[in-house]
């Protein structure tokens, strides 16, 4: 896990939070920065920081090497309750079996709703705050804790958050951001590590929960106003920031990336920070259209070595589109497992005879026999949707599901033909 920057606090008897940079009496000293020589060409590496106290993850973007830098947890002088909690013992190894597991419920299913009339920022905040929780975790090895945000998606206590928040956890608790500070034990229904989505369940124990209103992230456009609401730094509870959609379908598919299984992410300029991950990205109607998950920062490098951290990249937050996440969430709710709908092909975006689509490079041995696809085929549409990028094709597959059926229009030998076949679950082929 040394490629991740975890925002965590040591736990145990007498444990105290680390000094807070810039906090009174914290013993903070300005860091001396070394300026690169003019004849040297500094390389700015873009790092994706998976935000949230659960962990901060850095990735390389556009082939530039990444580096993990330290971000100290920020707490006031009186430690939060989770700092003093501890587990006896602990262990060196961790697996998903160490998580507190709950049972799935096939009767629960989510769906995105059309956008309603625009509301004010205050109205959006007032509606969203009761639907948000802090997600506080305890880790066994070493003894430490972390915190992030989650979105209540069903009144019986189902919560959606980021997987990286609960990774390495042996105990999970949630607390309403607009509540009196009471914490509830939470269990994991399931998660998709590559998509960075996790579904939790807690017993509200008489508390009347409010479920978030889910919007259609497909309707977002660059320039749209958005709000981010969450739990930055773990104690700035219910903070709201405002910005616009800066870009859509950001592909950050790198080996080190948490988003290696995700689709195109929403880029926003609304400020988000560690603790915001798993929180809500709202549209102008106050609906949840994304789950905030990461931010981009920068560092000056010389021949692979960090020499100056003076480079600051502002306004580059990222969120998982809710319309892309819902199929994963519903499958987890129904089965407790994740899946990966697949066609059994190797392919890439291409153009043949002036037609754009997805070219089949190879049909794998585990491909459905009914598919009838051949190497050289150019897939033009999938279930009626034009596909010219891999993101577009994967989005159709994920929303169809591993148990679904796919109808493709393909160009073969200069002629169009239609092929219908069942999808498979690539996770079960391994």
Buried (B, 14 or more C-beta within 10 A) or exposed (E): EEBBBBBBBBBBEEBEBEBBBEEEEBEEEEEEEEEBEEEEEBBEBBBBBBBBBBBBBBBBBEEBEBBBBEBEBBBEEEBBEBBBBBBEEBEEEBEEEBBBEBEBBEEBEBEBEEBEEEBEBEEBBEBBBBBBBBBBBBBBBEBBBBBBBBBBBBEBBBBBBBBBBBBBBBBBBBBBBBBEEEBBEBBBBBBBBBBBBBBBBBEBEEBEBBBBBBBBBEBBEEEBBBBBBBBBBBBEBBBBBBBBBBBBBBBBBBEBBBBBBBBBBBBBBBBBBBBBBBBBBBBBBBBBBBBBBBBBBBBBBBEEEEBBBBBEEEBBBBBBBBBBBBBBBBBBBBEBBBBBBBBBBEBEBBEBEEEBBBBBEEBEEEBBEEBBBEEEBBBBBBBEEEBBBBBBBBBBBBBBBBEBEBEBBBBBEEEEEEBEBBBBBBBEEE
